[in-house]
Amino acid sequence: MKYSIIFLALLSFGLADKIKYDNFQVFDIYVKNLNEVKLLQSITDVDEERAFLQMGDTPMIGKSYPIAVSPKNVEFFVKELKANKIAYRVVEKNLQKVIEADEIVNKRSHRRSNGEHDWTSYQTLDEVNAWLDKMVKEHKVLTPLVGGETYEKRQIRGVKLSHKEGNPGIFIEGGIHAREWITVATTTFMLNELLTSQNETIKDLAQNYDWYFFPSVNPDGYVYTHAKDRLWRKTRKPYGKCVGADPNRNWDFHWNEVGTSDKPCSDIFAGPEAFSEVETKSLSNFVKGLDDIKVYLAFHSYSQLILFPYGYTDEHAPNHDDLQQVGDAAKDALARRYGTKYTVGNIYDAIYPAAGASMEWAYGALDVKLAYTYELRPAGNELFGFVLPPEQIIPTSLETLDSVVALVHEGEKLGYFKQ
């Protein structure tokens, strides 16, 4: 009893001690060309945590891009934007208000669910893992997996869904960026559908493919977003006065060549070397041990994109046309249910040069020929961005599952699953 009281006291202290974004201003910037992408990166790449927060994963040419700026850096930021003739507008003067409004909605939804994992609210890591344990007990086709470990000694938990031997494998990765909660929710939703749906198409996919689901491959970061900092992105390994590397810039395939930072405070810090993060190193070793993976799908948010290799070069991948065809089929299927519009393309052309991502490592290092990154809702100009309202979990998950079904079927047509 004494230890429970101590634990609750510490928990209460931790929640009360959350990092806040009072008076952080959110700037909306229309990025016209690659030059402006590089200028924005140079302006915001400072050696100070939470000076600037990229409110989207990456700036995209021809689209609006939001950046949150700490109060003490607003004057400097505006001066630099004006000096470089970059157009901007302020869309929010107090980011903390947006975060707190979302927290209230999520807590209400959580209470209404009475502890059930029903995808009407976002779940903590403990709740996700407890649900995985429950599913393993209820479904004999599931096997619990540990895909690696973390700096803070957590397990990277997952499951394998398999009805029979000899199936081609599909690897599903969520939550590599800690603040992208919708990816954790969407991947668990898809797993639940593959286990319980009476739809014949879904049942067929469940029975004829082996599915490897890892909803949160950056669990230290995910826990931190719930307990301390809703907008935390990276791992939790200390680097001097700053913490964490970007786990989606840390994989050993053209590591740190483009679209990264060498400053530890940066949200896109690639780490001091490839696989410097135990999360990426141990998960990569796990994936290398799987000899049946034909598809690698990494789920991110946000911007409504379906991306494929390459990101490190403007050269097209050997099967670029097939990747585009499969991606287009996935995009069209995603749009049918709610009319949600996605863009499909290789990383370099669709967003901007970036290297060291997990999906590209699977393609380039392991020869997984169908490798994609989904950037889920919203489209990119909505203020909430990473703080996607919980009422959008189920619609996002349903349309994403529609898309994954079409992706697999189009891959079948092109012969990617023949033994």
Salt bridges, closest charged atoms under 4 A:
ASP17 OD2 - LYS228 NZ 3.32
ASP28 OD2 - ARG89 NE 3.31
GLU36 OE2 - LYS32 NZ 2.65
ASP47 OD2 - LYS241 NZ 3.97
GLU48 OE2 - LYS72 NZ 3.10
ASP57 OD1 - HIS177 ND1 3.55
ASP57 OD1 - ARG233 NH1 2.69
GLU100 OE2 - LYS20 NZ 3.79
GLU103 OE2 - LYS18 NZ 3.32
GLU127 OE2 - HIS110 NE2 2.81
ASP133 OD1 - ARG157 NH2 2.41
GLU138 OE2 - LYS134 NZ 3.01
GLU152 OE1 - ARG154 NH1 2.57
GLU180 OE2 - HIS177 ND1 3.18
GLU180 OE1 - HIS300 ND1 3.49
GLU200 OE2 - LYS203 NZ 3.42
ASP210 OD2 - LYS160 NZ 3.76
ASP220 OD1 - ARG154 NH1 2.80
ASP229 OD2 - ARG50 NH1 3.69
ASP246 OD1 - HIS177 NE2 2.68
ASP246 OD2 - ARG233 NH2 2.63
ASP246 OD2 - ARG249 NH1 3.92
GLU257 OE2 - HIS254 ND1 2.88
ASP267 OD2 - ARG179 NH1 3.83
ASP349 OD2 - HIS316 NE2 3.50
ASP367 OD1 - LYS369 NZ 2.75
GLU399 OE2 - ARG377 NE 2.80
ASP402 OD2 - ARG337 NE 2.82
GLU410 OE1 - LYS413 NZ 3.54
